[in-house]
Amino acid sequence: MAYEGDHAAGFISGVEVTHPDKGTEMFIYELAVDEGYRRRGIASALIERLKSLALERGCYGMWVLTDEDKEAALATYVGAAGSPEPGQVVVVWHFTQSAPNDSV
């Protein structure tokens, strides 16, 4: 979480993914900054903190998916020393059933 005073200005979440033949990498699951706090370096600081955490935990790399038309997101990731991978394809599975209810 990133705070400006008492206000939550942004957050980042990551998931460690371990490959049996490659080791562990960090996946940026979500990154968001409240609209009133954008363009102040908060997203970049959050990415840097997650990068540091990934290195502390022994990850060999970090990655994120975003849409080609999300120019602000792409600029943020590239500005934080990320590099787009050419020729990548996202394959998705859409399920129709609801998620299980954990409150049982």
C-alpha positions as CSV (number, residue, x, y, z in Angstrom):
1,M,0.0,0.0,0.0
2,A,1.1,3.6,-0.6
3,Y,-0.2,6.3,1.6
4,E,-0.4,10.1,1.3
5,G,-1.0,11.1,5.0
6,D,-3.8,8.9,6.2
7,H,-5.2,8.3,2.7
8,A,-4.5,5.0,0.8
9,A,-3.2,6.4,-2.5
10,G,-2.4,3.1,-4.3
11,F,-1.5,-0.5,-4.0
12,I,0.3,-3.3,-5.7
13,S,-0.2,-7.1,-5.3
14,G,2.1,-9.8,-6.6
15,V,2.0,-13.6,-6.8
16,E,5.1,-15.8,-6.7
17,V,5.0,-18.4,-9.4
18,T,7.4,-21.4,-9.0
19,H,8.4,-23.4,-12.1
20,P,9.9,-26.8,-11.3
21,D,12.5,-26.3,-13.9
22,K,13.2,-22.6,-13.7
23,G,12.7,-21.4,-10.1
24,T,10.4,-18.6,-8.8
25,E,9.3,-15.4,-10.5
26,M,7.0,-12.6,-9.3
27,F,3.8,-11.8,-11.2
28,I,2.4,-8.3,-10.8
29,Y,-1.3,-9.2,-10.2
30,E,-2.7,-5.7,-9.7
31,L,-1.4,-2.2,-9.6
32,A,-3.7,0.8,-8.9
33,V,-3.3,4.4,-7.9
34,D,-6.2,6.6,-6.9
35,E,-6.9,9.1,-9.7
36,G,-6.2,12.1,-7.5
37,Y,-2.7,10.8,-6.8
38,R,-1.5,9.8,-10.2
39,R,1.6,11.2,-12.0
40,R,3.4,11.6,-8.7
41,G,5.7,8.5,-9.0
42,I,3.5,6.3,-6.7
43,A,3.1,3.5,-9.2
44,S,6.8,3.5,-9.9
45,A,7.6,3.4,-6.2
46,L,5.2,0.5,-5.7
47,I,6.8,-1.4,-8.5
48,E,10.2,-0.8,-7.1
49,R,9.1,-2.1,-3.7
50,L,7.7,-5.3,-5.2
51,K,10.9,-5.7,-7.2
52,S,12.9,-5.4,-4.0
53,L,10.7,-7.9,-2.3
54,A,11.0,-10.3,-5.2
55,L,14.8,-10.1,-5.1
56,E,14.8,-10.6,-1.3
57,R,12.6,-13.8,-1.8
58,G,15.0,-15.1,-4.5
59,C,12.9,-14.6,-7.6
60,Y,14.7,-14.7,-10.9
61,G,12.4,-12.1,-12.6
62,M,9.1,-10.3,-12.5
63,W,6.4,-9.9,-15.1
64,V,3.0,-8.3,-15.8
65,L,0.3,-8.5,-18.4
66,T,-1.5,-5.4,-19.7
67,D,-3.5,-4.4,-22.8
68,E,-1.7,-2.8,-25.8
69,D,-4.0,0.2,-25.6
70,K,-3.3,1.0,-21.9
71,E,-0.6,3.6,-22.7
72,A,-0.3,4.9,-19.2
73,A,0.2,1.4,-17.8
74,L,2.8,0.5,-20.5
75,A,4.7,3.8,-19.9
76,T,4.7,3.1,-16.1
77,Y,6.1,-0.4,-16.5
78,V,8.7,0.6,-19.1
79,G,9.7,3.6,-17.0
80,A,10.3,1.1,-14.1
81,A,12.8,-0.7,-16.3
82,G,10.4,-3.3,-17.6
83,S,10.7,-4.4,-21.2
84,P,7.8,-5.5,-23.4
85,E,8.2,-9.0,-24.8
86,P,7.4,-9.0,-28.6
87,G,5.1,-11.7,-30.0
88,Q,3.4,-12.7,-26.8
89,V,-0.1,-14.1,-26.9
90,V,-2.5,-14.3,-24.0
91,V,-4.8,-17.3,-24.0
92,V,-7.7,-17.3,-21.6
93,W,-10.3,-19.7,-20.3
94,H,-13.8,-18.3,-19.4
95,F,-15.8,-20.4,-17.0
96,T,-19.5,-20.0,-16.5
97,Q,-19.9,-21.3,-13.0
98,S,-19.5,-19.1,-9.9
99,A,-16.6,-19.2,-7.6
100,P,-17.0,-21.5,-4.6
101,N,-18.5,-19.8,-1.5
102,D,-16.0,-20.0,1.3
103,S,-18.5,-18.9,4.0
104,V,-20.1,-22.4,4.4
